[in-house]
Amino acid sequence: MKEDQGKKMETEVKEIEIESMEKPQEKTEEVKRLPPWAKQVTVRGVIASIVIGSMYSVIVMKLNLTAGLTPHLNVSAALLGFVFIRTWTKLLQKTGFATTPFTRQENTMIQTCSVACYSIAVGGGFGSYLLGLSRKTYEQAGIDTVGNSPTSIKNPEIGWMTGFLFVVCFVGLFVLIPLRKVMIIDYRLTYPSGTATAVLINGLHSQGDKLAKKQVQGFMKYFSMSLFWGFFQWFYSGKDDCGFSQFPSFGLQAWKQTFYFSFSMTYVGAGMICSHIVNLSLLLGAVLSWGLMWPLIGNLKGHWFPKNLPDSSMKSLNGYKVFISVSLILGDGLYNFIKVVVFSITSIYGRLKHQHQRQNLKIVGDEQSKALDDLKQDEVFIRENIPLWIGVTGYIIFSILSATVIPTMFPQLKWYFVIVAYIMAPSLAFCNAYGAGLTDINMAYNYGKVALFMLAALSGKENGVVAALAGCGIIKSMASVSCNLMQDFKTSYFTMASPRAMFLSQAIGTAIGCVIAPLSFFLFYNAFDVGNPEGEYKAPFALIYRNMAILGVEGVAALPQHCLQLCYGFFAFAVMVNLVKDLSSPKIGKWMPLPMCMALPFLVGAYFAIDMCIGTLIVFVWHKIDNKKAELMVPAVASGLICGEGLWILPASILALAKITPPICMKFLAS
């Protein structure tokens, strides 16, 4: 009996040894079979990227101009790229045409290109610093507000916006090229979003046709339902405050305080993608502001602010809404900025110290200790090297171009400020990309806000607002694009896609985005009343950013009565919540709300927070009922809901431009 067991164990050991010897050979063969970088960037891939990037640009532009909150759609873009090419190849095969195999490398290229395209719509400033320069935002901030100079206006135009995006966004592509090996291989930074995207892509190309078919069917089903729903509810929205989007779900009194379910499939889908704590933080912010604070402060009209002022005045209720939300955003942003910088410096110091100790101990053979997969991925990543001269030359050319063009567009922003910004840019980009690699937090907006306050203070009363908003755009765009590129390099590392192909895909996507994003913005700007605080397209961050610039120019003199004390309190609250989250046990920390998310409903209203909480409730219940199916299908269903209603925006905008109004107004009144 013992002899039989011994023989059995020997056989198992031999099988394991043979299997372990076969795996390296398989991995080596896979590396050898990888297509060259030029063949990873395909014509059909670029076409798919343009379609996906354009559709997502319209979707995120709507989210930017309504709620101001945009979820990460990287995973959704990878899934949609897979669906697009799989459907394309199946149709061609049925008609008798031969097709080239769809690889994970091509899928990665599509994801990178489409995300680069729609990221310009997300971070290009269309709902924040660029729109903050418009006359409408100037008037909302108060014509008589000290520091809000009448010369600080530049209305949106497609020409200067496109030119501005081209010169500021392309700098970010080149700034960190020399450090890509340090970030990805030497420091082994995790970049959670990039890693998650790679896991999805690898899973899609290894799980088999049956599961992939389920995801495609799920996406198409909910895409069709969402598209039909967008078309159906349009008929009932003949005037303002009409239609299903104004349905008083919790009664008319709650509706007046913006508490209702707006039947937006886009927000429900976004809620399914965002984490539970993001959605619950939005709801908490909505209850605190529209359920408690604004009714109480509104009752103090005549005591805290004059009765004859409209609610939209910055010296009236609107001033409290704007500046309290600004204090929450600044408190959260400043805390995380300091935290990430300190964390990054500590981590770099620890790595250098560890490296020094290893050299003293003469430890060798580090390569032998690495896993085989890491070695093969390292080999592919290093083999497809991007020459250093491309990064240096590109950065210098675009920096000179920016320093020449931007002061011409914005005379208030002096050329020497632009040069100083680009001298500091590499260190800022490195800090942001390193911090994002550790924490998955892209701090580009916070770097932009630091530049905003510095330039507002340095440029004087007449030039401060324009210089601050334009300078914020330079720093924010550069830091954001360079960080996105590092996330894509991490995705390419795990899918063994060529970094050269990723860089080219990012460049193509950025160029397309610099054209598509302004077009999608003007689709909304011309068809709808963008910037109206009473309408659907409130563009809350345009007013927030302009008031931050005014605050930088004038200081606390710009605040209405008792607002400063409330701002101190909410700033302290934002810092305290983050401290409790970081210092307490995970059981307590995971329930701490996110102040940045809490701030959004303060201006926008509660309705979108309710929609997103419906999405998070669907995901929660689905995971409880069937966890495995939920993990497989949630990204597909959420993407379908977002894309379906998002696609309906195009014909709805065209109808609005043609002055064709819906035939019915469904409205609810008290009896």
N, C-alpha and C positions, 0 to 999 in steps of 0.2 A: 504493500500500500504506500509506504513511504517512498519506495523507489519510483512508483508511478507518479506521485506528486512531484518528486525531484525532476523526473523527465519532463513533466508538464511545465514546471517553472522554467527549466532550461529552454524549452521550445518557445515559451512566451518571451523570454529575454532575447532569444535570437530574432524573433519576429519584430520586437521593438527596435533592436539594433538595425535590422534590415530597413525598417520603416524610417528610422532616423537618418540612415544613409541615403534613402531615396528622396527625402524631402529637400536636401540641399540641391540634388540634381534637378528636381522639379523647379525649384526656385531659380536656379541658374538658367534652365531652359526658358523660363518665363521672361527673365531679364533679356536673354538673347532675342526672344521673339518680339520685344517691344518695338512698335513702329518708330521711325526716326521723327524728331521733333517737328519737322516741316509737314509730315503727313498726319500729325495729331490735330493740326489746325485745318479743318476741312471746309469746303464751300457750304455743304449742307449744315455743318455745325455753326457757321457764321450766320446763315439764314435763320436757323432755329434760335440763335442768340438774339438776333434783331427782333424777331417776333416776340419772344419771351420778355426780353428787356424792354421793348416798347409797351407791351401790355402791363408789365409791372410798374413801369414809369408812370402810367396813367393812374394805376391803383394807388401807389404810394403818394402821388401828388394829391389825390383826393384826401387820403389820410392826413397828409401834411397840412392841407388847407382847411380841414374840418376840426379834427381833434388835436393834431400836432404830434400824434404818437404813431410810430411805424415799427412793426415787429420785424425781427430778423427773418428774411425770406430765402436765405441761402439754401437750406435743405429743400424748401419748396421748389426753388429754381432747378436744383439738381434732379428732383423727381419729375418736374415738368419737361426738362430736357430729355430725360429717359423716355417719357410718354410720347413726346413729339417725334423723336427719331425712330422709336419702335413702330409707331403707327405709320410713319413715312415708309420704312423698309417693308413692312407687311403689305402695304398697298402696292408698292412697286413689284414685289414678288408675285402678287396675285395677277398683275398685268403682264408678267413674263419677263420683267427686267431683272438683270443681275445686280446685286447690291454688295457693297463692301461691309465686312463685319463691323458692328457697333461696339467699340471698346470702352472700357472704363476711362481710358485716357481722353478719348473724344468727349465723353460725358463730362469729365472734369473741365475740359476746355469750354464747353457750352455753359456750364455753371459759372465759371470765372468770367466769361465775356458778358453774359446776361446780368450777373450781379454788378459788375463794373458799370454797366449801362444804367441800370435803375438806381444805383447808389448816387449818381449825380442828381437825380430827382429828389432823393432823400436828403442829401447833405449839401445841395447847391445853394441853399439860402432862399429858395423860392417862397417858403412859408415863414422865414425868419428875417435874417439881416438884409437881404436884397429887397424884399417886399417892405421892410421897415423904412426904406428910403422914400416910399411913395407919398404922394400928396394926401391920400386918404388916411394913411397911418399917421402922418404929421398932424392932420386935423383931429384925429381920435386922441392923440397924445395931448391935445389942448393948444390952440393957437396962442393963448396968453401964458402958457407954461414957460417959466424962466429956463433958458438953456435950449428950448425947442426952436431953433432959429428958422425963419422962413426961407433962408438960403440953403437949408439942409434937406433939399428935396431932389430926387432923381427918379422920375416915373419909369416903370418897367417898359423896356423896349427889347425886341428880340435880338437886335444887332449887338448892342453893348453887353447884354447878358451872355450871349453865346461867346463873344470874344473874351469876356472876363473868365468864363469857365475854362476855356481852352488854355489860357495862360497860367491859371492858378492850379488846375487839376493835374496837368502833365508834369509839373515839378515834383509832385508826390510820387510819381512812378519811378523816378530816377534816384531819389535821395537816399534810399536804403539798399540799393543793389549791392554795394560793396560789403554789406553786413549780413546778407541773407544766409550764408553758411554759418556765421557766428550764431545767429538767432535760432536756426532750425536744427543744426547738427551739433555745434559745440555746446550751446546752452540747453539744448533739448527743451525749448519752451513748448508748452502744451497746446496753446491756441485752441481752446475747447470747441469753438464754433467751426473752425477749419477741420478739426479732427472729426467732429460729428458728421460733417458733410462727407468726408472721406469714407467714414463707416457706412453711411447710407449708400454711396455710390458703389463701394465694394460689395455691399449686400445685394444691391439690385442686379449686379452682374454675376453673382454667384449663387443666388437663391433658387434659380430655376424659373422656367416660364410660367408655372402654375401660380406662384405667389405674385410674380410681376404682373400677370394678367389680372389678378384680383385688384391690385393697386390701380391699374389703368382703368378698369371698369368702375371702380369706386370714384376715381377722379372724374370720369366722363359723366357718371350719373349725377353727382352733386354739382358739377359744372353746369349741366343742362337745367337742373332744377333752379339753381341760383340765377342763371340767365333769364329763364322764363319768369321768375318772381320779379326781377328788376323790370322786365317789360310789362308785366301785369300791374304792378303797383304804380307805374308811371301814369296810367289812365286816371287815377284818382287824386293826382297832385296838381290840380289846375291853378291854384293860387298859393301864396305863402300860408304856412300853418295848415296845409291840407294834406290828406293822404295817410297811408299806413305809417309813414315815418313820424306822424304827429298823433298816433293813437294813444289816448289817455288810459294806459293800462292799469294805473293805480288810482284813477280818479282825477277830476279836473284840478283840484287844489294841488295835488302832487305834480300834475302836468305843468302848472304855472311855474313850479320850481325845478322844471326839467327832469323830473323823475318819471320816466316812461320807457317802454321797450319800443325802439324805433324800427324794428323788423329789418335791420341792415345785416344782410348775410356777410358783408365784408367785415364788419366788426365782430360778428359771431365767429367767423373763421379766424380772425386775428386773435380773438380770445382763446381759441383752441390751440394756437401756436405759442402764445405767451404763457409764462409760468403762472401757477395759481397765485403766488404772492404778488405778482404784477397786477393781476386783475382785482384781487382783494384790496390792494393799496389804492387803486383807482376808485373803487366803491367807497372806501373809508374817506378818501378826500372829498368825494361827492357829498356824502352824508354830513361831514364836518362843515363844508362850505355852504352848499345850497340848502341843506336841511337844517342848519343851525346858525352859522355866522351871518350870512347875507340877510336873512329875515330880521335878525336882531339889530345889525348895523343899519339896515333900511329903516327900522323904527326910530332910529336916532337922528333922522333927517330934521334939520332945524336946530339941532344941538351940536353935532359933530361937523356938519356941513350945511350950507344954506339950502332952504327949501326950494328956491327958484332954479337951482341947477338941475339939468337932466341927469339921469342915472349914468349916461355914457361919458359924462365929464370926468377928467382925471382928478378933479377936486371933489368929486362926489363918490358914490358907491363904487364906480368902476375903478377909481384910484386904489381903493383897498383891495379889490380883486387882483389887480395887476401887481402891485408892489408886495403883497403878502405871498403871492405865487412866486415872484422873483426871489424873495428872501428864502423860501423853501428850496428853490433850485440852486441858489448860491450856497446855502448851507450844506446841502448834499454834495454839490460839485466841489466845493472847497475841501470838505473832509476827504472825499475820495481822491481828489488831486494830491493832497498831502500824503494820504495813505499809500497810494500807488507809487509816488516818487520815493518815499522812505522805504517801502517794500522792495522797490527795484534796486535802490542803492545798497541796501542790506544784502540782497541776493547776489548782486555783482561782487560786492566785497567778499562774501562767503565763498563764491566760486574762485576768485583770485587767490584767496587764502588757501583754499583746498588744493588748488593747482600748484601753489608754491610748496605746500607740504609734500605733495606727491613727487615733485622734482627733487626735494631734499632726501626723500626716502628712496629715490631712484626706482620708483615703481614703473615697470614697463609692461608691455603686452596688453594695453588697454583694449586694443582692437579685438583680442581674443576673448575678452570678457563680454563683449557685446553679443546680443542675440543675432542669429543668422539673418533674420528678416531686416534688422536694423542695418546690418552691413550691406545687404543688397540694395536697400532703399538709399543708403548713403552713397553707394556706388553710382546709382542712376542720377541722384541729385547733384553730385559733384561732376560727373561726366559731362552733363549738359550745362557747362559753365557759361554764364553771361559775362563777357569781357568787362573788366573794370572801366576801360575807357568809355564804354557806352554810358554807364551811370554818371561818370564825372562830366563828360561832354554834354550829355542831355541836360543835366542839372544846371550847368553854367549857362547854356544857351537859353533855356526857359527862364532862368533867374534874370538874365539881362533883358529878355523880352518883357517880362513882367514889370521890371523896374522902369522900362521905357513906356509901356502901354498903359499901365494902371494909373499913374499920375495924370495921364492925358484924359482918361475916363473920369477920374475923381481928382480934380485939382486940389481939393482940400487935404488929400493924403500925399504928403511930400515924398519925393523920390528917395530921400535918405532914410525915411522910415521903412520903405519897401526893401531897400538893401540890407538894413539892420535885421529885418524879419527873415530874409533868406540866409543871412550869416548864422542866425540862431536856429534856422529850420532843421538842419541835420540832427542837432542834439535834442530838439523838441520831438522830432519824428522818432528818434531812437527810444526816448523815454516812453512815448505813447505806445509804440509797437512792443517794447519790452513789457510794459505794464499789462497790455492786452494779452500778451502771451502767457502771463501768469494768472490773470484774473478774468479774462474775457471781457473786460470793460474798455471800450474805445473812448478815451478821454478827449477826443478831438474838440468837442464842443467846449469843454472846460479850458483847454489851451486857447481856444478862440475868445472865450470870455475874459481871460487874463489880458490878452492883447487888446480887447475892446476897452476895458477900463484904463489901461495904460495910455492908449492913444487918445481916449476922450479927455483925460487929464492933461496930456501934453499938447494937444492941438488947439486949445482955446475954445471960447464960447461959439464963435461963428463957424469954425471948421470941425469942432469936436465930434458932432454926431455922425457926419458922413465919414470922416477919417476913421472913427471907431468901428462903424459897421463894415466898411470896406476892408479894413485891416483884419477884423475878426474873420472875414471870409477867406483871406489869404492864408492865415495860419490854420484855420479849421479845415479847409479843403486839402491842404498839403498833408497835414497830420492824418486825416481820415483816409485818403487814397493810399498813402504809404502803409498804413496799418492793414487796410483791406488786402493789399498785395501780399503782405506777410501771411495773412490768414489763408490766402490762395496757395502760397508756396507750401504751407503745411498740408493742405489738402492734396496737392500734387505729390508731396513726399510720400504719403501713405498709398496713393493710387498709382505711384510710379509713373506719373506724367512728367514730361520734360519741363523744367523751369523756364527754358526758352519759350516753349509753347505757351506757358502760363503768362509770361511777360508780354508776349505778342497778343494773346487773348485779352489781357487786361488793357493794353494800349488800344486795341480795336474797340472794346467795350466802352472805354472812356471817351474815345472820339465819337462813337455813336451816341453815347449819353449826353455829350455836350451839345448835340443837335436835337435829340429827341426830348430832353428834359425841358428846354425853353418852349418847344412846340406844345408839349403836354400842358405846361403851365398856362400858355396863352389860350389853349382850348378851354380851360376853366375860367380864365380871367375875362375872356370876351363873352362867354356863354352865361356866366353866373355872376352874382354880386359878391365878388371876393373881398373880404375885409369888413363886411357888414356885421357888427356885433350882434345884431338881432337875427341874422340869416343863418343858413346852413354852413356856409364857407367863411367862418369867423377869422381864420388865419391867426390864432391867438399868439403865436410866437413872434409875429411881426411887431405887434404892439409891445410885447415883453422886451424884445431886443432894443427897440427904439428907446424905451424907458430906462433900460440899463445904461444906454449911452448917455441919456440926459442926466441920469444919476451920477455917472462918471464925470460929467461936465460941471454940474451944479452942486453935487452932494445932496444932503438930506433936505435942502430947501425945497426940493421938488415934491415932497411928500405931503398928502393932506393931513388934517389934524388927527392926533393920536395914532396915526398909521406907523410912525417910527417905533413906538413901543410894541405894537403888534408884530412888526417885522423882526425886532430883536427876539421876541418870544418864539416866533416860528423858525428863525435862523437857529436859535439854541435847541429847539425841538429836533430839527433835522440832524444837527451834530450829535445830540444825545441818543437818538434812535440808532444812528450808525455805530456809536460807541457801545451801546448795549448789545447790538447785533454781533459786533466783533469780539467783545470781551466776555459775553455770557456763554453758557453751554449751548451746543447746537439745538437742543430741544426748545430752548427759549428763543435763541437767535433766529431760527427759521420763521418765527411768527412776527418778527419786527417788520413793519411796513416800509416801503421805499418812498422817501420824501419826494424824489423827482416825479414819481408816478402820482403821488397824492396831489401835487401842484397842478396837474393838467386839468382836472375838472373844475378847479377854482374859477377859471375863465370860461371854459367851454360849456360846462353843464354836466348833468349826471347821466344823460341818456346813453352815451356811448359806453360808459362804465358798466351800465346794466346789460347792454348787448354783449360786451366782452365777458361779463360774469356768466351769462347764459352759455357762452362757448366753453368756459372753464368748467362749468357744472356738467356739461355733456361729456367732456373728457374724463372728469372724475368718476362719474357713474359708469361710463364705458369701461374704464380700467377695473372697476370693482366687479363688473359683470363678466368680462372676458379680457383679461390683461394682455394676452398674446395677440389677439385680434386688434385690440386698440393700438398697441405699439406699431402694428403693421399698417393700419388703415387711417389713423388720425392725421398724419401728414397729407395723405391723398385727399381725404374728405375736406380738410381745412383749405387746401390749395384750390379744390374745386369750387367751394363756396366763395372764396376771395376772387378767383378769376372770372367766374360766371357773372356776378354782379358788376365786377370791374370792367368786363367787356361791354356791358350795356351802357356804361358811361359814354362811350364813343357815339353811338346813335342818339343818345339823349342830348349830348352837347350839340350835335349837328342840328337836331330839331329845335333846340333853344336858339341857336344862331339864326335859323331860318324863321324865327318868331312863331313857331308852331307850338301852341300850348296844349296841355292835356284837356280833354273835353269835360272832365268831372272834377269837382272839388268836394272831397269827403272831409267834413269837419264836425266836431262835437261841441255842443254848447250846453250850458246849464239850463235845466227845465224851469 
